[in-house]
Amino acid sequence: MKQNKLCFDVESLGFIDQRKLAKMQWVHDPGESYEDNLNNVGREANRHFRNKKKKYLKAKIEELEANGKIKNIRGLYRGIRNFKKGYQPRSKRLRFGCRLPQYFG
């Protein structure tokens, strides 16, 4: 199945690690300097992820426009439906065989 996710690259993982490290430093020593560091690192990380999300959404919109221009109506409407519906978690169904175990005599 195709998954619509934002791609996490090395830079994104670096921001996550910096934020964790800043939080751990602040927890061990809740001084004002560590608190300022935590706020600054968190602000930068949020800005990075917000810009990444904007780029992702802009690319998806351009893809939908391209589908409309080349008359790929099915792809266009699937994309629109995904935007309108939002994230829908899928449940995993278990499939059992038709034979019952011998416990039920």
C-alpha positions, 0 to 999 in steps of 0.5 A, a space after each residue: 500500500 502507498 503511504 502518504 508520509 513526510 520523509 524524515 531525512 538525516 537533518 530531521 533526525 538531527 533536530 530530534 536528537 538535539 531537542 532530546 539532548 536539550 531536554 535531558 540537560 534541562 531535566 538534570 539541571 533546571 537552570 535558566 541557561 538550559 531552559 533558554 537552550 531548550 526553548 531555542 532548540 525547540 523553536 528551531 525544530 518546530 520551524 524546520 518541521 513546519 517548513 518541511 510540511 509546507 514543502 510537502 503540501 505544496 508538492 502534493 498540490 502541484 501533483 494534483 494540478 498535474 493530474 488535472 492537466 493531463 486528464 488523470 481524473 482518477 488520480 486527481 479525485 483520489 488525492 482530493 479525497 485523501 486531503 478531505 478525509 485526513 489520516 485514517 488508521 487502518 485496522 489489521 484483520 486476522 485471518 484464521 484457517 477454516 479448520 478448528 484445532 483438535 481441542 474442540 473434540 
